[in-house]
């Protein structure tokens, strides 16, 4: 399921609401942002580390998911939205490093969606697909010489 422009705008609105809770002028706090997708209601919820709700939206496209893996499609759309709002996200009054984390329905961490850190770069798993095979082939070529 490819996110529609309306879905991206709805997610961006939610990310902005979270950013508004941590204005740059405020004293920095120590927390991560936990995001949870509820397939039965189409909701996207955002929480801090104490599991206090920061915002909640209904994503119309998620009300009747046509794809079995809603979480994967939602992760892609959320990453895209956060990347678009990178400047706002990276200047929130949250101590670095902090993450946007995808949670499952049971509250378990499923994946880090976006990490904000001044010194660390986290590569997306899509960029790393096939890397093991490429490195194995490269090593095999070196060993033959």
C-alpha positions in Angstrom: 0.0 0.0 0.0 1.6 3.2 -1.1 0.7 6.2 1.1 -1.5 8.8 -0.6 -0.7 12.5 -0.4 -3.5 12.9 2.1 -2.0 10.1 4.4 1.4 11.9 4.3 -0.2 15.2 5.2 -2.1 13.6 8.1 1.1 12.0 9.4 3.0 15.2 9.1 0.2 17.0 11.0 0.7 14.5 13.8 4.5 15.0 13.8 4.0 18.7 13.9 1.7 18.3 17.0 4.4 16.3 18.7 7.0 18.9 17.8 4.8 21.6 19.2 4.9 19.8 22.6 8.7 20.2 22.6 9.3 23.8 21.5 13.0 24.8 21.0 12.6 27.5 23.7 11.8 24.9 26.4 14.2 23.1 28.6 15.3 19.8 27.0 13.8 16.6 28.3 15.0 13.1 28.1 12.5 10.9 26.1 11.9 9.0 22.9 8.8 9.4 20.8 6.9 6.1 20.5 4.5 5.7 17.6 1.8 3.1 17.5 -0.5 2.1 14.6 -3.9 0.6 15.5 -5.2 -1.3 12.4 -8.7 -1.7 13.8 -9.2 2.0 14.1 -6.7 3.5 11.6 -5.2 5.5 14.4 -1.6 6.7 14.8 -0.8 7.5 18.4 2.4 9.2 19.8 3.6 8.7 23.3 6.6 9.8 25.4 8.7 7.4 27.5 6.2 7.5 30.3 3.5 6.4 27.8 1.7 9.7 28.1 -0.2 10.3 24.9 1.2 13.3 22.9 -1.2 13.1 20.0 -3.6 10.9 18.2 -4.9 11.0 14.6 -7.0 8.8 12.4 -5.4 8.1 9.0 -8.2 7.5 6.6 -6.2 5.2 4.3 -5.5 2.9 7.3 -9.2 2.4 8.2 -9.6 -0.3 5.6 -6.1 -1.7 4.9 -5.9 -3.5 1.6 -2.5 -4.9 2.4 -1.7 -7.5 5.1 1.4 -5.7 6.3 0.0 -2.3 7.4 2.9 -1.8 9.8 5.5 -1.9 7.0 3.5 0.5 4.8 2.9 2.8 7.8 6.7 2.7 8.7 7.6 3.8 5.2 5.0 6.7 5.3 6.1 7.8 8.8 9.8 7.8 7.9 9.0 9.9 4.8 7.0 12.3 6.8 9.7 12.7 9.5 12.4 13.2 6.9 10.3 15.9 5.3 10.0 17.6 8.7 13.6 17.0 9.6 14.4 20.6 10.6 11.4 20.7 13.0 12.1 17.3 14.4 15.8 17.8 15.0 15.3 21.0 16.9 12.7 19.8 19.4 13.6 20.3 23.0 14.6 16.7 23.6 18.1 15.7 24.6 20.1 14.0 21.9 20.2 11.2 21.0 16.5 10.4 20.7 14.5 8.2 18.5 11.1 7.8 16.9 10.2 4.2 17.6 7.5 2.1 16.1 5.6 0.0 18.7 3.4 -3.0 18.2 0.0 -3.4 19.7 1.4 -5.0 22.8 3.8 -2.0 23.4 6.9 -3.9 22.2 9.4 -2.0 20.2 9.2 -3.1 16.5 11.8 -0.8 15.0 13.6 2.6 15.2 12.1 4.8 12.5 14.3 7.8 12.9 17.2 8.5 15.2 18.3 12.1 16.0 21.9 12.3 17.0 24.6 14.8 16.3 27.3 12.2 15.9 25.7 9.1 14.6 24.2 8.2 11.2 21.7 5.4 11.1 21.4 3.7 7.7 18.0 2.6 6.6 17.7 -1.2 6.2 16.6 -0.7 2.6 20.1 0.6 1.9 21.7 -2.4 3.4 19.7 -5.1 1.6 22.0 -7.5 -0.2 25.1 -6.1 1.4 26.1 -9.4 3.0 26.0 -11.1 -0.4 28.0 -8.4 -2.0 30.6 -8.5 0.7 30.8 -12.4 0.4 31.3 -12.1 -3.3 34.0 -9.5 -2.9 35.8 -11.6 -0.3 35.6 -14.6 -2.6 37.2 -12.6 -5.4 40.0 -11.5 -3.1 40.7 -15.0 -1.9 41.0 -16.3 -5.5 43.7 -13.8 -6.3 
